């Protein structure tokens, strides 16, 4: 929620230090996302909680500032109440329980003009374009009070209206020229022939206010929020009105918004207001009563708050104290605080205004509980530390794949597996869940390359999602991606993989050639003791590997402490030749099994010749030349028999 500070200051006096304001708002639960400047005006962007419907307005934040700094709110002026007349010119038929309240007022002889500067500046600072004075005024009142409203062109809609569920297949063209195909779950405003708007979300193109409008019908309403949420997600109607209507708005806001709008119309001489108002309010929402017990507050918070301080905090939050004694108090909750329904909610209000920082630290009165952290959590934490230690940076991506990378969202070796598509995506360009970590890591890598980076070492630990026929599954994966402008080769990437497995104390790792998989060339399978645990390959000059975390869980070997050997090793190099496509890793593993070989490494490779550096060592004595020769002969015998290897002359 964007809050222009010059607009906010019209309702409550702000502290001179902006940092003090945003710090207190953050500690009270409204975290500062960012601050920017629009035409010289400072605008703060707050990350609001979804249950705080009252804060999706400038006045709502003003009330929060009032409670935090104990400064009174200056509420804006409103029009005197009109007499209620259900038999007005425009009739409305409502036959659904999804409507909680509706108010309508006819305004004639409308004067359509450009908005005055004060109105334009406020909307532009928030992020809305100016259209005309009437449309802008509906947006202004929505942002000010939190209650969405709409103005129809009265001469275009006719006099017989209804709010009903759409008939499946009905269509409506929005003012953005998007045609919606409605379902039987969509709540709509309609006349005898047309759909006028999707209730609570967006209006139609053909009945909106334009430069030729002479008379309008102003409406403000409160609906069943679950129904509105379903419609805006089904049709991707993420409008400012829809975002507010999917929250638990107080139906009493409808009246506040209508009379605020009428006041501004009359003040600016923009139209002639009808003398009566239509008000449909079948079930009056009354303020809730909640009891607060002081002992309960102490038990939940861990410390005692002065009773007078509790009273003062609640007073500034506009809670009315109807009864009070030494044990507690009975409160009447403001109707707009739809999030406060339990005693625990009231306690939270006291603590967040008092400041969570004042809750003292306490030592546990009982013994420290045993660690019950699942092994997979410890595994992920350890692997992140290992990969950071060898030079990788962690990436955290969305579980969804962007449309331009969908072609890479294919199974890595998973036969018959398909990606999962969701029906209510979080954004229009994200419908498909990731079936691998490759696509998003490739996107990040490409960004670094485009920005003239010199090296990429990214890893990500996350879940992938797939389906096979009607069965859905999710897996924990580790993805590693490598690219370098210089010295970019598979040996270096394999060195990183080997370094990771060494730090994780996982041995007997083998890499078996697969040929091609997905869009990866030179692909290979990663095995531990003949068990497939991962797959990797090359995409252009980018190297990638993906490891199944559940497959390697528990494969870590325990650290064994060894004393430094008393007797020195004998070290020699042996150059061997092998048939093509011989796995050097298998050779090293086989040689390491021979007695008295303490270490072995591949020192050099030239064409088909491979030089191995071998450490001969006995922990109990110094080996003689004859004993070393016997071990060497054993090596050559095994190499020739199992791999067809020979000593190079």
Helices and strands as residue ranges (DSSP letters): E 2-4, H 5-8, H 18-27, E 31-38, E 41-47, G 53-55, H 58-69, E 83-84, E 91-94, E 99-108, H 117-126, H 133-145, E 149-153, H 154-157, E 160-165, E 171-173, E 179-181, E 187-190, E 195-198, E 202-203, E 216-223, H 225-234, H 240-245, H 253-267, E 272-273, E 276-280, E 289-293, H 294-301, H 307-316, E 320-324, E 328-332, H 343-354, G 356-358, H 375-389, E 393-394, E 400-401, G 403-408, E 432-433, H 438-450, E 455-468, E 471-484, H 490-503, E 509-517, E 520-528, E 531-539, E 542-548, H 549-552, E 570-577, H 584-592, E 597-606, E 609-616, H 625-643, E 646-647
